[in-house]
Amino acid sequence: MGNLSTGQWLVCAGLVMDILGVSLLFRFGLPSKAPTGYLSWRGDSVEIVKGLARYRRWAHAGLALLLVGFLLQLV
């Protein structure tokens, strides 16, 4: 493993970033599709609870990892 050139290290790092990015996108969805709220059952009523900014952050992080990983492989 110590005999890898710089280019091979960049490709390996890019692949790892791609895998992490796709995993995040699989879990949290695309940033445009990330939910902005969710339904909450309280007794006999249903409320839409706003928030879930965490989903948007992780969705954007997954997309960023995917793009950076692609760029590393391209270099």
C-alpha positions in Angstrom: 0.0 0.0 0.0 3.0 2.3 0.5 3.9 2.1 -3.2 0.9 4.1 -4.4 1.5 7.2 -6.4 -0.1 10.5 -5.7 -2.6 10.0 -8.5 -3.6 6.6 -7.1 -4.1 8.1 -3.7 -6.4 10.8 -5.2 -8.4 8.2 -7.0 -8.8 6.1 -3.8 -9.8 9.2 -1.7 -12.3 10.2 -4.5 -13.9 6.7 -4.4 -14.2 6.8 -0.6 -15.8 10.3 -0.8 -18.2 9.1 -3.5 -19.3 6.1 -1.4 -19.9 8.3 1.6 -21.7 10.9 -0.5 -24.0 8.3 -2.1 -24.7 6.7 1.4 -25.7 10.1 2.7 -27.9 10.8 -0.3 -29.5 7.4 0.0 -30.3 8.1 3.6 -31.4 11.7 3.4 -32.4 12.1 -0.2 -31.5 14.8 -2.7 -31.3 18.4 -1.3 -34.3 19.5 -3.4 -36.3 16.5 -2.2 -35.4 16.8 1.5 -38.4 17.2 3.7 -39.1 20.5 5.4 -41.5 19.1 8.0 -43.1 15.9 9.1 -46.4 14.7 10.4 -46.9 14.4 14.2 -49.7 12.4 15.6 -51.0 14.0 18.9 -54.1 12.4 20.2 -56.8 12.8 17.5 -55.1 15.5 15.5 -52.3 15.5 13.0 -49.8 18.4 13.0 -47.1 19.3 10.6 -43.9 20.0 12.6 -41.5 22.3 10.8 -37.8 21.9 11.0 -35.6 19.1 10.0 -32.9 21.4 8.8 -30.6 18.4 9.7 -32.0 16.5 6.6 -31.1 19.4 4.3 -27.6 19.8 5.8 -26.8 16.1 5.4 -28.4 16.0 1.9 -26.2 18.9 0.9 -23.1 17.3 2.6 -23.7 14.1 0.6 -24.0 16.0 -2.7 -20.8 17.9 -1.9 -18.9 14.7 -1.0 -20.0 13.2 -4.3 -18.9 16.2 -6.3 -15.5 16.5 -4.5 -14.9 12.8 -4.9 -15.6 13.0 -8.6 -13.2 16.0 -8.9 -10.5 14.1 -7.0 -10.8 11.2 -9.4 -10.8 13.5 -12.4 -7.5 15.1 -11.2 
